[in-house]
Amino acid sequence: MTDELDYTNNPLHGVGLKSMLTELVEHYGFEILYAYLNINCFKTNPSIASSTKFLKKTDWAREKVEVFYLYQYKNLPKVSSEQFALPPRERIVPPHQKPREPAKLSLEDAAIVNEKRAKKAASRDQNTGARRGSSRAYNEQRNAGFNKPSGPRGAWSDEKKSFSGSRKAVDPWGNWKGEKSSPDDSQHAASSKTKVDPWGNWKADNAETSDEDNAAKTKTKVDPWSNWKDK
């Protein structure tokens, strides 16, 4: 094992979560821990058992407490950016760095620290265009955008909806039907009657001729001996 991978100089090496919490609470108390860390398990009915249970299943809160343990309680120097990106228990502490006396903390100092953090967060949001999802400024800007009055695009959308609605009511065969029904209805009715029986006129003429011939034939065939009888 090389010096670069030697974790033995890390104050968290071999220290359990419950033991770490016990050291912090005995030295600072729950009130100071909540003031600096803003974790609710240190505020609402705090105890070593309940806090340990919460931190075991909440990684971000546990690492936050471990960082506090290293750089406030053990008062180690600030780490490089490479080491800062690692979880606290995986950070390599050089052999020449030794734990010092715990940092002196107070509620007044905690208020000052929290105010500085808030200003820093606000400045970061402003420089980044308030695009962070967890930023209050970004959320307010996003919510305000939902309530913006509809611009040209919204008007175009409304026109499109009304146009599409009017198209649904249009009969695509309306013009054709109108043109077919607009000419003289009487001519249309007459032509329709003619189409009922295309042989109607011929039948009528033949019927009249046939009736006359039949009448004449009937008179002739009434009594073929009528002329002889008269003589």
C-alpha positions as CSV (number, residue, x, y, z in Angstrom):
1,M,0.0,0.0,0.0
2,T,1.4,3.4,-1.0
3,D,1.1,6.6,0.9
4,E,-1.4,7.9,-1.7
5,L,-3.9,5.2,-0.7
6,D,-3.2,5.2,3.0
7,Y,-6.5,6.1,4.8
8,T,-5.1,5.5,8.3
9,N,-4.4,9.2,8.8
10,N,-8.0,10.0,8.1
11,P,-9.7,10.7,11.5
12,L,-12.8,8.9,10.3
13,H,-10.8,5.7,9.8
14,G,-12.2,3.0,12.1
15,V,-14.7,5.4,13.7
16,G,-18.3,4.2,13.6
17,L,-21.3,6.5,12.9
18,K,-22.7,6.3,16.4
19,S,-19.3,7.0,18.0
20,M,-18.8,10.0,15.8
21,L,-22.2,11.4,16.7
22,T,-21.5,10.9,20.4
23,E,-18.3,12.8,20.2
24,L,-20.0,15.7,18.4
25,V,-23.0,15.9,20.7
26,E,-20.9,15.8,23.8
27,H,-18.7,18.6,22.6
28,Y,-21.1,20.9,20.7
29,G,-24.7,19.7,21.5
30,F,-27.6,19.2,19.2
31,E,-28.4,23.0,19.0
32,I,-25.0,23.9,17.5
33,L,-25.2,20.9,15.1
34,Y,-28.6,22.0,13.8
35,A,-27.5,25.6,13.5
36,Y,-24.5,24.7,11.3
37,L,-25.8,21.7,9.5
38,N,-29.6,22.4,9.2
39,I,-30.5,18.7,9.5
40,N,-33.9,18.1,11.2
41,C,-32.8,15.0,13.1
42,F,-30.8,17.5,15.3
43,K,-33.9,19.7,15.9
44,T,-37.0,17.6,16.5
45,N,-36.7,15.4,19.6
46,P,-33.0,14.8,18.9
47,S,-31.2,11.8,20.3
48,I,-28.1,9.7,19.4
49,A,-30.2,6.7,18.5
50,S,-32.7,8.5,16.2
51,S,-30.0,10.6,14.6
52,T,-27.9,7.5,13.9
53,K,-30.8,5.7,12.4
54,F,-31.6,8.7,10.1
55,L,-28.0,9.2,9.0
56,K,-27.5,5.5,8.2
57,K,-30.2,5.7,5.4
58,T,-29.5,9.3,4.3
59,D,-26.2,9.5,2.5
60,W,-26.1,13.3,1.9
61,A,-26.8,14.1,5.5
62,R,-24.3,11.5,6.8
63,E,-21.5,12.9,4.5
64,K,-22.4,16.5,5.7
65,V,-21.9,15.4,9.3
66,E,-18.7,13.6,8.4
67,V,-17.3,16.8,6.8
68,F,-18.2,18.8,9.9
69,Y,-16.4,16.2,12.0
70,L,-13.2,16.4,9.9
71,Y,-12.9,20.2,9.4
72,Q,-14.7,21.6,12.5
73,Y,-14.3,19.1,15.3
74,K,-10.9,17.7,14.1
75,N,-10.1,21.1,12.6
76,L,-8.1,19.8,9.7
77,P,-6.9,22.1,6.9
78,K,-8.9,22.6,3.8
79,V,-8.4,19.9,1.2
80,S,-7.6,20.1,-2.5
81,S,-10.4,20.1,-5.1
82,E,-9.5,16.5,-6.0
83,Q,-10.0,15.3,-2.4
84,F,-13.0,17.5,-1.9
85,A,-14.8,15.6,-4.7
86,L,-14.4,12.3,-2.7
87,P,-16.6,11.1,0.1
88,P,-15.2,12.2,3.5
89,R,-14.2,8.6,4.5
90,E,-12.3,8.1,1.2
91,R,-10.2,11.2,1.5
92,I,-6.5,10.8,2.0
93,V,-5.0,13.0,4.8
94,P,-1.3,13.6,4.4
95,P,0.8,12.2,7.3
96,H,2.0,15.7,8.3
97,Q,-1.6,16.8,9.0
98,K,-2.7,16.1,12.5
99,P,-6.1,16.8,14.2
100,R,-6.1,20.1,16.2
101,E,-8.2,21.5,18.9
102,P,-12.0,21.6,17.9
103,A,-13.1,24.9,16.3
104,K,-14.9,27.2,18.6
105,L,-18.5,27.6,17.4
106,S,-21.5,29.6,18.6
107,L,-25.1,30.3,17.5
108,E,-24.1,33.8,16.5
109,D,-21.3,32.5,14.2
110,A,-23.7,30.0,12.8
111,A,-26.1,32.8,11.8
112,I,-23.2,34.7,10.1
113,V,-22.1,31.6,8.2
114,N,-25.7,30.8,7.0
115,E,-26.1,34.4,5.8
116,K,-22.8,34.1,3.8
117,R,-24.0,30.9,2.3
118,A,-27.3,32.4,1.3
119,K,-25.6,35.4,-0.4
120,K,-23.2,33.0,-2.2
121,A,-26.1,30.9,-3.4
122,A,-27.9,34.0,-4.7
123,S,-24.8,35.2,-6.5
124,R,-24.3,31.8,-8.1
125,D,-27.9,31.7,-9.3
126,Q,-27.6,35.2,-10.8
127,N,-24.3,34.3,-12.6
128,T,-25.8,31.1,-14.0
129,G,-29.0,32.7,-15.2
130,A,-31.0,31.1,-12.3
131,R,-31.1,27.8,-14.1
132,R,-30.5,25.5,-11.1
133,G,-33.5,23.3,-10.4
134,S,-33.1,23.7,-6.6
135,S,-32.8,27.5,-6.8
136,R,-35.6,29.6,-5.4
137,A,-34.9,32.2,-8.1
138,Y,-35.1,29.7,-10.8
139,N,-38.4,28.2,-9.5
140,E,-39.9,31.7,-9.3
141,Q,-38.8,32.6,-12.8
142,R,-40.2,29.3,-14.1
143,N,-43.5,29.7,-12.4
144,A,-43.8,33.3,-13.6
145,G,-43.2,32.0,-17.2
146,F,-46.3,29.8,-16.9
147,N,-48.5,32.9,-16.2
148,K,-47.2,35.0,-19.2
149,P,-50.0,36.4,-21.4
150,S,-50.2,34.7,-24.7
151,G,-48.2,36.5,-27.4
152,P,-48.3,36.2,-31.2
153,R,-47.7,32.5,-30.9
154,G,-50.7,32.1,-28.6
155,A,-52.9,34.2,-30.9
156,W,-51.8,32.0,-33.9
157,S,-52.7,28.9,-31.9
158,D,-56.2,30.3,-31.1
159,E,-56.7,31.2,-34.8
160,K,-55.6,27.7,-35.8
161,K,-58.0,26.1,-33.3
162,S,-60.9,28.3,-34.5
163,F,-60.0,27.6,-38.1
164,S,-59.8,23.8,-37.5
165,G,-63.2,24.1,-35.7
166,S,-64.8,25.8,-38.6
167,R,-63.4,23.3,-41.0
168,K,-65.2,20.5,-39.1
169,A,-68.5,22.2,-39.6
170,V,-68.1,22.6,-43.4
171,D,-69.7,20.1,-45.7
172,P,-67.1,19.3,-48.5
173,W,-70.0,18.4,-50.9
174,G,-71.9,21.6,-50.1
175,N,-71.0,23.5,-53.3
176,W,-71.7,20.5,-55.5
177,K,-75.0,19.9,-53.8
178,G,-75.9,23.5,-54.1
179,E,-75.1,23.6,-57.8
180,K,-77.2,20.5,-58.4
181,S,-80.2,21.9,-56.5
182,S,-80.0,25.5,-57.7
183,P,-81.3,25.0,-61.4
184,D,-85.0,25.0,-62.1
185,D,-86.6,22.5,-59.7
186,S,-89.5,21.9,-62.1
187,Q,-87.1,20.9,-64.9
188,H,-85.4,18.6,-62.5
189,A,-88.8,17.1,-61.5
190,A,-89.9,16.7,-65.1
191,S,-86.7,15.0,-66.1
192,S,-87.0,12.7,-63.1
193,K,-90.5,11.8,-64.1
194,T,-89.4,11.1,-67.6
195,K,-86.7,8.8,-66.3
196,V,-89.3,6.8,-64.4
197,D,-90.4,5.0,-67.6
198,P,-88.4,5.9,-70.8
199,W,-91.1,4.1,-72.9
200,G,-94.0,6.0,-71.5
201,N,-94.7,8.2,-74.5
202,W,-94.4,5.3,-77.0
203,K,-96.7,3.2,-74.9
204,A,-99.3,6.0,-74.7
205,D,-99.3,6.5,-78.5
206,N,-99.5,2.8,-79.2
207,A,-102.2,2.4,-76.6
208,E,-104.4,5.1,-78.4
209,T,-103.8,3.5,-81.8
210,S,-104.4,0.1,-80.5
211,D,-107.7,1.1,-78.9
212,E,-109.0,2.5,-82.2
213,D,-108.0,-0.6,-84.2
214,N,-109.5,-2.8,-81.6
215,A,-112.8,-0.9,-81.6
216,A,-113.0,-1.2,-85.4
217,K,-112.1,-4.9,-85.3
218,T,-114.6,-5.4,-82.5
219,K,-117.4,-3.8,-84.6
220,T,-116.4,-6.0,-87.5
221,K,-116.2,-9.2,-85.5
222,V,-119.5,-8.6,-83.7
223,D,-121.5,-10.7,-86.2
224,P,-119.9,-11.8,-89.4
225,W,-123.3,-12.7,-90.8
226,S,-124.9,-9.3,-90.0
227,N,-124.7,-8.0,-93.6
228,W,-126.3,-11.3,-95.0
229,K,-128.9,-11.3,-92.3
230,D,-130.0,-7.8,-93.3
231,K,-130.6,-8.9,-96.8
